[in-house]
Amino acid sequence: MTSLRLRQRDMVLLEALALRVRVLGQRQAADAFWSGHIANTRRRLLQLVEAGMLSRAIVPAQPLPEIIQPIVRWQPGQPMPDANQVAFQLQQRWRFRSLRPTVVYFPTEKTILQFGGRIRSQTKSTQITHDLGVTTTWIRYFQQSNQLTSVWVGEEILAPTRIHQKLPDAALVDQHGEPTLLIEFGGSYAAARVAAFLDDAAFRQLPYHLW
Protein backbone atom coordinates (compact mmCIF):
# COMPACT_ATOMS: atom_id res chain seq x y z
CA MET A 1 0.00 0.00 0.00
CA THR A 2 1.17 3.52 -0.74
CA SER A 3 0.42 6.87 0.82
CA LEU A 4 -2.03 8.97 -1.17
CA ARG A 5 -3.33 12.46 -0.57
CA LEU A 6 -7.11 12.28 -0.74
CA ARG A 7 -9.00 14.93 -2.68
CA GLN A 8 -12.55 16.10 -1.96
CA ARG A 9 -13.95 13.92 -4.75
CA ASP A 10 -12.13 10.90 -3.31
CA MET A 11 -13.62 11.58 0.11
CA VAL A 12 -17.15 11.81 -1.31
CA LEU A 13 -16.83 8.46 -3.09
CA LEU A 14 -15.08 6.65 -0.23
CA GLU A 15 -17.60 7.88 2.33
CA ALA A 16 -20.45 6.83 0.05
CA LEU A 17 -19.03 3.33 -0.29
CA ALA A 18 -18.47 3.04 3.45
CA LEU A 19 -21.84 4.36 4.61
CA ARG A 20 -24.34 4.74 1.78
CA VAL A 21 -23.91 2.26 -1.10
CA ARG A 22 -22.22 -1.10 -1.67
CA VAL A 23 -20.43 -0.78 -4.99
CA LEU A 24 -19.29 1.81 -7.54
CA GLY A 25 -19.18 1.13 -11.27
CA GLN A 26 -16.25 2.57 -13.16
CA ARG A 27 -18.47 3.93 -15.94
CA GLN A 28 -21.02 5.48 -13.56
CA ALA A 29 -18.18 7.11 -11.60
CA ALA A 30 -16.77 8.54 -14.84
CA ASP A 31 -20.10 9.93 -15.95
CA ALA A 32 -20.98 11.45 -12.57
CA PHE A 33 -17.62 12.68 -11.27
CA TRP A 34 -15.11 12.84 -14.15
CA SER A 35 -17.24 14.37 -16.94
CA GLY A 36 -17.27 11.03 -18.75
CA HIS A 37 -13.46 10.71 -18.96
CA ILE A 38 -13.00 6.99 -18.40
CA ALA A 39 -9.18 7.02 -18.56
CA ASN A 40 -8.90 9.65 -15.81
CA THR A 41 -11.47 7.78 -13.74
CA ARG A 42 -9.62 4.48 -14.08
CA ARG A 43 -6.30 6.10 -13.21
CA ARG A 44 -7.58 7.68 -9.99
CA LEU A 45 -9.59 4.69 -8.83
CA LEU A 46 -6.58 2.42 -9.37
CA GLN A 47 -4.53 4.80 -7.24
CA LEU A 48 -7.13 4.33 -4.48
CA VAL A 49 -6.80 0.57 -4.96
CA GLU A 50 -3.01 0.81 -4.59
CA ALA A 51 -3.53 2.87 -1.42
CA GLY A 52 -5.64 0.08 0.08
CA MET A 53 -8.88 2.09 0.02
CA LEU A 54 -10.71 0.20 -2.73
CA SER A 55 -10.74 -3.23 -4.30
CA ARG A 56 -11.43 -3.77 -8.01
CA ALA A 57 -13.32 -6.54 -9.77
CA ILE A 58 -14.81 -7.38 -13.15
CA VAL A 59 -18.25 -8.91 -12.68
CA PRO A 60 -21.27 -9.73 -14.87
CA ALA A 61 -23.98 -7.06 -14.66
CA GLN A 62 -26.80 -5.76 -16.81
CA PRO A 63 -26.37 -2.27 -18.26
CA LEU A 64 -28.58 0.06 -16.24
CA PRO A 65 -31.56 1.72 -17.89
CA GLU A 66 -31.80 5.50 -17.78
CA ILE A 67 -32.60 6.37 -14.16
CA ILE A 68 -33.76 9.98 -13.92
CA GLN A 69 -36.53 10.09 -11.32
CA PRO A 70 -38.54 7.74 -9.10
CA ILE A 71 -41.17 5.49 -10.65
CA VAL A 72 -43.33 6.24 -7.59
CA ARG A 73 -43.26 9.04 -5.03
CA TRP A 74 -45.68 8.43 -2.16
CA GLN A 75 -46.52 9.97 1.20
CA PRO A 76 -49.15 9.13 3.80
CA GLY A 77 -52.62 10.30 2.82
CA GLN A 78 -52.13 9.66 -0.89
CA PRO A 79 -53.83 6.75 -2.74
CA MET A 80 -51.85 3.52 -2.78
CA PRO A 81 -50.12 2.78 -6.09
CA ASP A 82 -51.12 -0.31 -8.02
CA ALA A 83 -48.39 -2.91 -7.45
CA ASN A 84 -49.05 -4.71 -10.73
CA GLN A 85 -48.75 -1.51 -12.73
CA VAL A 86 -45.57 -0.48 -10.90
CA ALA A 87 -44.02 -3.93 -11.45
CA PHE A 88 -44.82 -3.71 -15.17
CA GLN A 89 -43.03 -0.35 -15.42
CA LEU A 90 -40.03 -1.71 -13.55
CA GLN A 91 -39.72 -4.84 -15.65
CA GLN A 92 -40.18 -3.15 -19.02
CA ARG A 93 -37.03 -1.08 -18.65
CA TRP A 94 -34.83 -4.22 -18.48
CA ARG A 95 -35.86 -5.74 -21.81
CA PHE A 96 -32.94 -6.75 -24.04
CA ARG A 97 -30.32 -5.92 -21.40
CA SER A 98 -27.98 -8.92 -21.21
CA LEU A 99 -25.23 -9.43 -18.66
CA ARG A 100 -21.83 -8.09 -19.67
CA PRO A 101 -18.43 -7.75 -17.94
CA THR A 102 -18.49 -4.64 -15.76
CA VAL A 103 -15.64 -2.98 -13.85
CA VAL A 104 -16.66 -2.21 -10.28
CA TYR A 105 -15.01 -1.05 -7.06
CA PHE A 106 -15.76 -2.01 -3.47
CA PRO A 107 -14.64 -0.37 -0.22
CA THR A 108 -11.95 -2.17 1.73
CA GLU A 109 -12.22 -2.84 5.44
CA LYS A 110 -9.76 0.02 5.94
CA THR A 111 -12.14 2.47 4.23
CA ILE A 112 -15.24 1.19 6.01
CA LEU A 113 -13.60 1.53 9.42
CA GLN A 114 -12.13 4.94 8.61
CA PHE A 115 -15.58 6.37 7.88
CA GLY A 116 -17.39 4.56 10.68
CA GLY A 117 -19.29 2.05 8.58
CA ARG A 118 -20.13 -1.59 9.27
CA ILE A 119 -18.08 -4.47 7.92
CA ARG A 120 -20.29 -6.33 5.49
CA SER A 121 -20.26 -9.68 3.76
CA GLN A 122 -19.09 -9.75 0.17
CA THR A 123 -21.72 -8.60 -2.29
CA LYS A 124 -23.26 -11.53 -4.18
CA SER A 125 -22.67 -11.49 -7.91
CA THR A 126 -26.43 -11.82 -8.46
CA GLN A 127 -26.95 -8.52 -6.61
CA ILE A 128 -24.42 -6.44 -8.52
CA THR A 129 -26.88 -4.99 -11.04
CA HIS A 130 -29.29 -4.06 -8.25
CA ASP A 131 -26.53 -2.52 -6.14
CA LEU A 132 -25.27 -0.48 -9.11
CA GLY A 133 -28.83 0.78 -9.50
CA VAL A 134 -28.82 1.88 -5.86
CA THR A 135 -25.55 3.71 -6.47
CA THR A 136 -27.00 5.54 -9.48
CA THR A 137 -29.97 6.50 -7.32
CA TRP A 138 -27.59 7.88 -4.68
CA ILE A 139 -25.84 9.85 -7.45
CA ARG A 140 -29.15 11.42 -8.47
CA TYR A 141 -29.74 12.68 -4.92
CA PHE A 142 -26.14 13.86 -4.67
CA GLN A 143 -26.55 15.85 -7.88
CA GLN A 144 -29.66 17.50 -6.41
CA SER A 145 -28.14 18.42 -3.06
CA ASN A 146 -25.23 17.44 -0.85
CA GLN A 147 -27.58 17.91 2.08
CA LEU A 148 -29.80 15.09 0.87
CA THR A 149 -26.96 12.61 0.65
CA SER A 150 -25.53 13.72 3.99
CA VAL A 151 -28.64 12.24 5.65
CA TRP A 152 -28.76 9.19 3.33
CA VAL A 153 -28.16 6.00 5.33
CA GLY A 154 -27.44 2.76 3.49
CA GLU A 155 -28.83 -0.70 4.10
CA GLU A 156 -25.96 -1.98 6.24
CA ILE A 157 -26.25 0.94 8.66
CA LEU A 158 -30.06 0.69 8.74
CA ALA A 159 -30.22 -3.07 9.32
CA PRO A 160 -29.78 -3.13 13.13
CA THR A 161 -32.58 -0.54 13.56
CA ARG A 162 -35.13 -2.34 11.37
CA ILE A 163 -35.76 -5.52 13.36
CA HIS A 164 -38.91 -7.32 12.09
CA GLN A 165 -39.37 -4.61 9.46
CA LYS A 166 -38.78 -4.51 5.71
CA LEU A 167 -35.27 -3.26 5.04
CA PRO A 168 -35.14 -0.62 2.28
CA ASP A 169 -32.06 -0.01 0.18
CA ALA A 170 -31.60 3.31 1.98
CA ALA A 171 -33.40 6.01 3.91
CA LEU A 172 -33.08 9.71 4.53
CA VAL A 173 -33.03 10.14 8.31
CA ASP A 174 -33.58 12.90 10.85
CA GLN A 175 -31.17 14.06 13.56
CA HIS A 176 -32.19 11.09 15.72
CA GLY A 177 -31.51 8.58 12.98
CA GLU A 178 -35.20 7.93 12.34
CA PRO A 179 -36.24 7.45 8.68
CA THR A 180 -38.09 10.35 7.11
CA LEU A 181 -38.07 8.94 3.56
CA LEU A 182 -37.54 5.36 2.41
CA ILE A 183 -35.60 4.77 -0.82
CA GLU A 184 -35.85 1.57 -2.83
CA PHE A 185 -34.37 0.69 -6.19
CA GLY A 186 -37.07 -1.49 -7.72
CA GLY A 187 -34.88 -3.32 -10.21
CA SER A 188 -37.22 -5.66 -12.05
CA TYR A 189 -39.31 -6.56 -8.98
CA ALA A 190 -42.34 -8.80 -9.41
CA ALA A 191 -45.70 -7.45 -8.25
CA ALA A 192 -45.59 -9.39 -4.96
CA ARG A 193 -42.27 -7.83 -3.97
CA VAL A 194 -43.46 -4.37 -4.96
CA ALA A 195 -46.64 -4.85 -2.90
CA ALA A 196 -44.65 -6.01 0.14
CA PHE A 197 -42.57 -2.81 0.06
CA LEU A 198 -45.57 -0.54 -0.55
CA ASP A 199 -47.64 -2.17 2.19
CA ASP A 200 -44.85 -2.02 4.78
CA ALA A 201 -44.24 1.68 4.13
CA ALA A 202 -47.97 2.43 4.31
CA PHE A 203 -48.34 0.44 7.53
CA ARG A 204 -45.51 2.44 9.12
CA GLN A 205 -46.76 5.70 7.57
CA LEU A 206 -43.39 6.42 5.98
CA PRO A 207 -43.10 8.27 2.67
CA TYR A 208 -40.97 6.68 -0.02
CA HIS A 209 -39.36 7.01 -3.41
CA LEU A 210 -39.36 3.80 -5.46
CA TRP A 211 -36.90 4.08 -8.35
N, C-alpha and C positions, 0 to 999 in steps of 0.2 A: 504494500500500500504506500502511496505517496501523499505528501502534504499538498493541499489544494486550497486556494483562497476562494471561498464561496461568494458568488454574486447574488444580488437580490432575486434574480430569476431562478437561480439554483435553489435558494431557500424556499421560494414559493412551491416549486415542484417537489422538493424533498419533504417539506412539511405536509403537502397534500398526500403523498404516498405513505407517510407515517400515520396520519390521523384521519384522512378523508376518503381516499380511494385505495384500491388494491394494486393497480397496475397502470403503466403509462405506455402507450404505443408510440413508437418512434415517429410515425407519420403524423399522428394527432398532436404530438409535441411540436413538431416542425410547423404545422399549420397554425397552431395557437400561439406559439411563443418565439418562433424564429422566422416569421413571415414566409413560411413555406420552404425555407432553405434547408433541405434534408442533409446536405454535407456538413453544414455548420452544426446542425442538431446532433448528428451522429458523433462528430468530433467532441462536443462538450459532454454528451452523455457518457461516452467512453472514458473521458477524463474522470467523471464521477464514479464510474465502475472501477478504474484504477485506484481511486482514492478510498475504495471500500464502502462507498455510500449507496451504490446501486449494483444489482446483478442483471445480466442481459440474457435473453433467451429468444429463440425463434420457435414459434408455436403456431399450430393451425388455428385460424380464426376466420369468421366471415367478415367481409368488408361491411362497415357500418352504413346504414342508410343515412340520409340527411336528417340530422337531429337539430331542429331549430327551436321548437317550443313544445310544451307538454301536450300530449294527446288529450288529457283531462286535467282541468283545474277544478277542485271542489272544496267547499267549505260548509260547515254545519248550517242547516236551514235551506240549502239548495236541494233540488230533486236528485235522486240517486241516478248515476249513469247506468246505461244498459250494458251489462258485462259482456253479452254476446257481441254487441256492436263494437265495443272497445277492443275485444279480442280480435275481431275481424280486421280492424284498422292496424293493430299491432302486427298481425301475421302477414298482411299484404305487403308490408314494406320490406320483407325478407325474401320475396320471390327472386329466384335466379341468383342468389348470393351464395356461392360455393365457398368452402373452406380454402384458404390459401396461406402459405407461410407468412408469418407476421412478426416483425421485430418488436419486442416488448421489454420493458424494464421494471424490476421489482425493487422495493426498498430492502436493504440489508438490515440485520438485527442492530447493527451500529446506528443506522439512521433512525429506526423505530425508537430505540432507547433515547437517542439524543433529543427527539422531539416529544417524548413522553407518550408514545403510542403503546399498543399492546402487541406482543409477539403473536403472530398468527401462523396457522398451518399453511403449507404451500398451496397456492391457488390451483384448483383442479383444471386440467386442460379443457374440460367440457364447459367451464365457466368463463373462459377467457373472453369470448365475444361479449357475454353479458357484462363482465367487469370493465371492458373497454367502453361499453355503452354508458356505464355509470361515470367513468372518467370524462367522457365527452359531455355528459350532463353537468358535472362539476365545472367543466370549462365554460359552459354557457352561463352559469351563475357567476363565475369569476369575471367573465367579460362584462356582465351587467354591473357588478359592484363587489369590491373587495370585502365590504362589510357583510354581504350575504355569505361568502365563503368562509369568513372568519367565525361564523356561528354554525357552519356545516359540520356535522359530526357523522363519521362513517360507521359502517355496520359493526366493525370490531369493537369500537368504543361504546356503541349503543347496547351491544348484546347483554352485558351484565345488568342493565337497567330495564330490560324488556322481558322479564321472566313471565312465562305463560302468555305472552303476547306475540303477535306477528312482528317479525323483525324486518323493517324496511331497509332499503339499500343505504339510506341516509336520512337525516332530519336536520332542520334548522332548529336551534334550541335557544331558550332564554338564559338569563344570567344564572339561573339555578340548575341549568342542564336539562330542563324539561322541554320536550318537543313542542314546537309551535307550528311546524309544517313538516309533514312526512314527504319523502322523495323516493320514488320507485322508478327504476328503469324497466319498462314492461317487456322488453325483448320481444319474443313471439309467444307470450303467455296464452294458454288456452283459457276459455271462458271461466272454468272453475277456479283457476288460480287468480284471475282478475277479480272474480266475485269475492274470493276469500280476503283479498287485500281491501277492496272497497268496503266490505261489510265490517271488517275489523276497525278501519278508520272511522266509519260512521258510528259504530258502537262506542268508541272512545271519544267521539266528537272532536276529531283532529282533522284539520284541513290537510289536503295533499295535492301534490303535482305528480301525475303518472305520465312518464315520458315514453 
